[in-house]
Amino acid sequence: MDGYGTGRFPAWQPRQPCHGEDAAGPYTPRFAVSSREISVNVILFGASGMVGQGVLRECLADPGVTGIIAVGRSTLGQRHPKLREIIHEDMGDLSAIEADLAEGDACFFCLGVSSAGMSEQRYSRITFDYTMAAAYALSRVNPGAVFIYVSGMGTDSTEKGRSMWARVKGRTENALLRLPLKAYMFRPGLIQPLHGIRSKTRLYQAIYSAGGPLIGLLKRLAPGAVTTTEQVGRAMIRIASNGYPRPVLETRDINAAA
């Protein structure tokens, strides 16, 4: 299933120059991570998942984040002066909350599922359609806003590989980069949950619980293969404030930005 043909989104226009790119030339970095701090209002999707929990924790703790709007199907059960929740059932249609999205300077899109046991149609519905619904709504009410998407190591930008999840993620990334947003793709490898955060996927949590010491060893031996929920959250906040030299960030980039 392709979100372009479902009728939920208008036909996409040719890719617009972004991130300091002019119409005739290749991508040229315009932003660089620095120590400059800018206050940001964050819109957060997927705050109940493992990555989203970590991102929410860092946003609540960071004085540079002035507010967080968490969009989800159920309440998080948290209260904080900076946190406002929007309970919204249909993630494929955000027209009812577009006015709320206009309040955000940056959107951290952490909503996602494992592709295990899923058809490509169902996986595309969640991975592509939900992501693009949020991105298109934000680009309409706040063009030029920052949109950070949690993709994954091994994503297939050609959209033609044999791995279903990698093709769908690649199609999602490519579509995001065509929108008039400052879009960044996070492609983490192994993400270690910290501060009591747990994965909702039983298999993943079992691996994290049993393999804690091995993950620590892997971080020392191959730091470019492992990041943490804390580093992902810190990197998102830094990039929302200061940008990054390129739109696709692998694990090393995420850790460097954090």
The 8 nearest C-alpha neighbors of each residue, nearest first, counted from 0:
[[1, 120, 123, 2, 119, 124, 5, 4],
 [0, 2, 3, 4, 5, 123, 127, 128],
 [3, 1, 5, 4, 128, 0, 127, 8],
 [4, 2, 1, 5, 8, 10, 6, 9],
 [3, 5, 2, 6, 1, 7, 8, 0],
 [6, 4, 2, 7, 3, 1, 8, 0],
 [5, 7, 8, 4, 3, 9, 2, 10],
 [8, 6, 5, 9, 2, 3, 91, 92],
 [7, 9, 6, 3, 10, 2, 5, 132],
 [10, 8, 11, 7, 6, 3, 4, 12],
 [9, 11, 3, 12, 8, 4, 6, 7],
 [10, 12, 9, 13, 3, 177, 8, 178],
 [11, 13, 14, 10, 177, 15, 178, 9],
 [14, 12, 15, 11, 177, 178, 16, 10],
 [13, 15, 177, 12, 16, 178, 176, 179],
 [14, 16, 177, 17, 13, 179, 178, 22],
 [17, 15, 20, 21, 22, 14, 18, 19],
 [16, 18, 20, 19, 15, 181, 179, 180],
 [17, 19, 20, 29, 181, 28, 16, 27],
 [18, 20, 29, 17, 27, 28, 21, 26],
 [21, 19, 26, 16, 17, 27, 18, 25],
 [22, 20, 24, 23, 16, 19, 25, 17],
 [21, 23, 16, 24, 20, 15, 25, 17],
 [24, 22, 21, 25, 20, 16, 26, 15],
 [23, 25, 21, 22, 20, 26, 27, 16],
 [26, 24, 27, 20, 23, 21, 22, 16],
 [25, 27, 20, 28, 24, 19, 18, 21],
 [26, 28, 20, 19, 25, 29, 18, 244],
 [29, 27, 244, 30, 19, 245, 18, 26],
 [28, 30, 19, 18, 27, 244, 31, 243],
 [31, 29, 242, 243, 244, 28, 241, 32],
 [30, 32, 243, 244, 242, 33, 241, 29],
 [31, 33, 241, 243, 242, 256, 238, 30],
 [34, 32, 35, 31, 241, 237, 36, 242],
 [33, 35, 36, 32, 241, 237, 240, 37],
 [36, 34, 33, 37, 241, 240, 32, 237],
 [37, 35, 34, 240, 63, 38, 241, 237],
 [38, 36, 240, 63, 39, 35, 241, 64],
 [37, 39, 63, 64, 65, 36, 40, 240],
 [40, 38, 64, 104, 65, 41, 37, 63],
 [39, 41, 66, 103, 104, 65, 64, 67],
 [42, 40, 67, 105, 103, 106, 104, 66],
 [41, 43, 106, 68, 103, 67, 69, 107],
 [44, 42, 69, 107, 106, 68, 108, 70],
 [43, 45, 108, 70, 109, 110, 46, 69],
 [46, 44, 110, 109, 51, 47, 48, 43],
 [45, 47, 51, 52, 48, 44, 43, 55],
 [48, 46, 45, 52, 51, 75, 49, 71],
 [49, 47, 51, 46, 50, 45, 52, 199],
 [48, 50, 198, 52, 51, 197, 196, 53],
 [49, 51, 53, 52, 48, 228, 54, 109],
 [50, 52, 46, 54, 48, 45, 53, 109],
 [53, 51, 55, 46, 49, 50, 54, 47],
 [52, 54, 228, 56, 50, 51, 55, 229],
 [53, 55, 232, 51, 57, 56, 52, 58],
 [56, 54, 58, 52, 53, 57, 51, 59],
 [57, 55, 53, 59, 54, 58, 52, 60],
 [56, 58, 60, 54, 55, 59, 232, 61],
 [59, 57, 55, 61, 60, 56, 64, 54],
 [58, 60, 56, 57, 61, 55, 81, 64],
 [59, 61, 57, 58, 56, 62, 64, 55],
 [60, 62, 58, 63, 64, 59, 57, 65],
 [63, 61, 64, 60, 65, 59, 38, 58],
 [64, 62, 38, 61, 65, 37, 39, 36],
 [65, 63, 39, 62, 38, 61, 66, 58],
 [64, 66, 40, 39, 63, 38, 81, 62],
 [67, 65, 81, 40, 64, 82, 41, 68],
 [68, 66, 41, 82, 42, 81, 40, 69],
 [67, 69, 42, 83, 84, 43, 82, 41],
 [70, 68, 43, 84, 42, 44, 85, 67],
 [71, 69, 85, 44, 84, 86, 43, 68],
 [72, 70, 86, 73, 87, 85, 69, 44],
 [71, 73, 88, 87, 86, 74, 70, 89],
 [74, 72, 71, 86, 75, 87, 88, 85],
 [73, 75, 76, 86, 84, 72, 71, 77],
 [76, 74, 77, 47, 73, 46, 84, 71],
 [75, 77, 74, 78, 73, 84, 47, 79],
 [78, 76, 75, 79, 74, 82, 84, 83],
 [79, 77, 82, 76, 80, 83, 81, 75],
 [78, 80, 82, 81, 77, 59, 83, 67],
 [81, 79, 82, 78, 83, 66, 59, 67],
 [80, 82, 66, 79, 67, 65, 83, 59],
 [83, 81, 67, 79, 80, 68, 66, 84],
 [82, 84, 68, 67, 69, 81, 85, 66],
 [85, 83, 69, 68, 70, 86, 82, 74],
 [84, 86, 70, 69, 87, 71, 83, 68],
 [87, 85, 72, 71, 73, 70, 84, 88],
 [88, 86, 72, 71, 89, 85, 70, 90],
 [87, 89, 72, 90, 86, 71, 73, 91],
 [90, 88, 91, 92, 87, 93, 72, 129],
 [91, 89, 92, 129, 88, 93, 87, 132],
 [90, 92, 129, 89, 132, 128, 93, 7],
 [93, 91, 90, 89, 94, 132, 7, 95],
 [94, 92, 95, 96, 97, 90, 91, 132],
 [93, 95, 97, 96, 92, 136, 98, 132],
 [96, 94, 93, 97, 92, 98, 99, 87],
 [97, 95, 99, 98, 94, 93, 100, 87],
 [96, 98, 100, 94, 99, 95, 93, 101],
 [99, 97, 101, 96, 100, 102, 140, 95],
 [100, 98, 96, 97, 101, 102, 103, 68],
 [99, 101, 97, 102, 98, 103, 137, 96],
 [100, 102, 98, 99, 140, 103, 141, 97],
 [101, 103, 100, 99, 104, 40, 98, 141],
 [104, 102, 40, 41, 105, 101, 100, 42],
 [103, 105, 40, 144, 39, 41, 145, 102],
 [106, 104, 145, 41, 103, 144, 146, 239],
 [105, 107, 42, 146, 41, 43, 108, 145],
 [108, 106, 43, 147, 109, 146, 42, 148],
 [107, 109, 44, 148, 110, 147, 43, 106],
 [110, 108, 45, 51, 149, 44, 107, 111],
 [111, 109, 45, 44, 108, 48, 112, 51],
 [112, 110, 126, 109, 125, 113, 45, 48],
 [113, 111, 114, 110, 126, 125, 122, 115],
 [112, 114, 115, 111, 200, 117, 122, 116],
 [113, 115, 117, 164, 122, 116, 112, 118],
 [116, 114, 113, 117, 112, 118, 164, 122],
 [115, 117, 114, 118, 113, 122, 119, 121],
 [118, 116, 114, 115, 122, 121, 119, 120],
 [117, 119, 121, 120, 122, 116, 114, 123],
 [118, 120, 122, 121, 123, 117, 163, 0],
 [119, 121, 0, 123, 118, 122, 124, 117],
 [120, 122, 124, 118, 123, 119, 117, 125],
 [121, 123, 119, 124, 125, 120, 126, 117],
 [124, 122, 127, 126, 120, 121, 125, 119],
 [123, 125, 128, 121, 122, 127, 126, 120],
 [126, 124, 129, 122, 123, 127, 128, 121],
 [125, 127, 123, 124, 122, 129, 128, 111],
 [126, 128, 123, 171, 130, 129, 124, 125],
 [127, 129, 124, 131, 130, 2, 125, 132],
 [130, 128, 91, 132, 125, 131, 90, 127],
 [131, 129, 127, 133, 132, 128, 126, 134],
 [130, 132, 134, 128, 133, 129, 135, 127],
 [131, 133, 129, 135, 130, 91, 134, 128],
 [134, 132, 136, 131, 130, 135, 137, 129],
 [135, 133, 131, 137, 136, 132, 138, 130],
 [134, 136, 138, 132, 137, 133, 131, 139],
 [137, 135, 139, 133, 134, 138, 132, 97],
 [138, 136, 134, 140, 139, 135, 141, 133],
 [139, 137, 142, 135, 141, 136, 140, 134],
 [138, 140, 136, 137, 141, 142, 135, 134],
 [139, 141, 137, 101, 138, 142, 136, 97],
 [140, 142, 138, 137, 101, 139, 144, 143],
 [143, 141, 138, 144, 179, 180, 139, 140],
 [142, 144, 180, 181, 179, 141, 145, 138],
 [145, 143, 180, 142, 104, 105, 141, 181],
 [144, 146, 105, 181, 182, 180, 239, 106],
 [147, 145, 182, 106, 105, 181, 107, 183],
 [148, 146, 183, 107, 182, 184, 108, 106],
 [147, 149, 108, 184, 150, 185, 183, 107],
 [150, 148, 185, 109, 184, 108, 186, 151],
 [149, 151, 186, 185, 148, 184, 168, 154],
 [152, 150, 186, 187, 154, 153, 188, 149],
 [151, 153, 186, 188, 187, 154, 249, 150],
 [152, 154, 151, 155, 165, 186, 188, 150],
 [153, 155, 165, 169, 152, 151, 168, 156],
 [156, 154, 169, 165, 166, 157, 158, 153],
 [155, 157, 169, 158, 154, 170, 173, 166],
 [156, 158, 159, 155, 169, 160, 166, 170],
 [159, 157, 166, 156, 155, 169, 170, 160],
 [160, 158, 157, 166, 161, 155, 156, 162],
 [159, 161, 162, 158, 166, 155, 157, 165],
 [162, 160, 163, 159, 166, 165, 158, 164],
 [163, 161, 165, 160, 164, 166, 155, 159],
 [162, 164, 166, 165, 161, 167, 119, 160],
 [163, 165, 167, 166, 162, 168, 114, 122],
 [166, 164, 154, 155, 168, 162, 163, 167],
 [167, 165, 158, 169, 155, 163, 168, 164],
 [168, 166, 170, 164, 169, 165, 171, 123],
 [167, 169, 171, 165, 170, 166, 154, 164],
 [170, 168, 156, 155, 166, 172, 171, 167],
 [171, 169, 167, 173, 168, 172, 158, 166],
 [170, 172, 168, 174, 127, 169, 173, 167],
 [173, 171, 169, 175, 174, 170, 168, 176],
 [172, 174, 170, 176, 175, 171, 169, 177],
 [173, 175, 171, 177, 176, 172, 170, 178],
 [176, 174, 172, 177, 173, 178, 171, 182],
 [175, 177, 173, 174, 178, 182, 172, 14],
 [178, 176, 14, 174, 175, 15, 173, 179],
 [177, 179, 180, 175, 176, 14, 15, 138],
 [180, 178, 142, 143, 138, 15, 177, 17],
 [181, 179, 143, 182, 144, 178, 142, 145],
 [182, 180, 145, 143, 144, 146, 18, 183],
 [181, 183, 146, 180, 145, 147, 176, 246],
 [184, 182, 246, 147, 247, 146, 148, 185],
 [183, 185, 247, 148, 248, 147, 246, 150],
 [186, 184, 149, 248, 150, 148, 187, 247],
 [187, 185, 151, 152, 249, 150, 248, 250],
 [188, 186, 250, 151, 152, 249, 185, 189],
 [187, 189, 152, 224, 225, 250, 190, 151],
 [188, 190, 225, 226, 224, 187, 191, 227],
 [191, 189, 227, 226, 225, 188, 228, 192],
 [190, 192, 227, 228, 226, 193, 189, 207],
 [193, 191, 228, 196, 227, 190, 197, 49],
 [192, 194, 195, 196, 228, 191, 227, 229],
 [195, 193, 196, 192, 53, 229, 228, 197],
 [196, 194, 193, 197, 192, 53, 52, 198],
 [197, 195, 192, 194, 193, 49, 52, 198],
 [198, 196, 49, 195, 204, 192, 199, 193],
 [197, 199, 49, 204, 200, 203, 48, 196],
 [198, 200, 201, 197, 48, 49, 204, 203],
 [201, 199, 198, 203, 202, 204, 113, 205],
 [202, 200, 204, 203, 205, 199, 198, 206],
 [201, 203, 205, 204, 200, 206, 207, 198],
 [202, 204, 206, 205, 200, 201, 207, 198],
 [203, 205, 207, 201, 198, 206, 202, 208],
 [204, 206, 208, 202, 203, 207, 209, 201],
 [207, 205, 203, 209, 204, 208, 210, 202],
 [206, 208, 204, 210, 205, 209, 211, 203],
 [209, 207, 205, 206, 210, 211, 204, 203],
 [210, 208, 206, 207, 211, 205, 212, 204],
 [209, 211, 213, 207, 206, 212, 208, 214],
 [210, 212, 214, 213, 207, 209, 208, 215],
 [213, 211, 215, 214, 210, 216, 209, 217],
 [212, 214, 216, 210, 215, 211, 217, 218],
 [215, 213, 217, 211, 216, 212, 210, 218],
 [214, 216, 212, 218, 213, 217, 211, 219],
 [217, 215, 213, 219, 218, 214, 220, 212],
 [216, 218, 214, 220, 219, 215, 221, 213],
 [219, 217, 222, 215, 221, 216, 220, 225],
 [220, 218, 216, 217, 222, 221, 215, 214],
 [219, 221, 217, 218, 222, 216, 215, 223],
 [220, 222, 218, 223, 217, 224, 219, 225],
 [223, 221, 218, 224, 225, 219, 220, 217],
 [222, 224, 251, 221, 250, 225, 218, 226],
 [225, 223, 222, 188, 221, 250, 189, 226],
 [226, 224, 189, 218, 222, 223, 188, 190],
 [225, 227, 190, 191, 189, 230, 250, 254],
 [228, 226, 191, 190, 230, 229, 192, 231],
 [227, 229, 53, 231, 192, 230, 50, 191],
 [228, 230, 227, 232, 231, 53, 233, 57],
 [231, 229, 233, 227, 257, 232, 228, 234],
 [230, 232, 228, 234, 229, 233, 227, 235],
 [231, 233, 54, 229, 235, 230, 234, 57],
 [232, 234, 257, 230, 236, 235, 231, 229],
 [235, 233, 257, 256, 237, 231, 232, 236],
 [236, 234, 238, 232, 233, 237, 239, 231],
 [235, 237, 239, 233, 234, 238, 240, 232],
 [238, 236, 234, 240, 239, 235, 241, 233],
 [237, 239, 242, 241, 235, 240, 236, 243],
 [238, 240, 236, 237, 241, 242, 235, 145],
 [241, 239, 237, 238, 37, 242, 236, 36],
 [240, 242, 238, 32, 239, 237, 31, 33],
 [243, 241, 238, 30, 31, 32, 239, 240],
 [242, 244, 31, 30, 32, 245, 238, 241],
 [245, 243, 28, 31, 30, 29, 242, 246],
 [246, 244, 243, 247, 28, 248, 183, 18],
 [245, 247, 183, 184, 182, 248, 244, 243],
 [248, 246, 184, 183, 245, 185, 249, 186],
 [249, 247, 185, 252, 186, 184, 253, 246],
 [248, 250, 186, 252, 251, 187, 253, 185],
 [249, 251, 187, 253, 252, 223, 224, 188],
 [252, 250, 223, 254, 253, 249, 255, 222],
 [251, 253, 255, 248, 249, 250, 254, 256],
 [254, 252, 250, 256, 255, 251, 234, 248],
 [253, 255, 257, 251, 252, 256, 230, 250],
 [254, 256, 252, 257, 253, 251, 234, 250],
 [257, 255, 234, 253, 254, 252, 32, 237],
 [256, 234, 233, 254, 230, 255, 253, 237]]
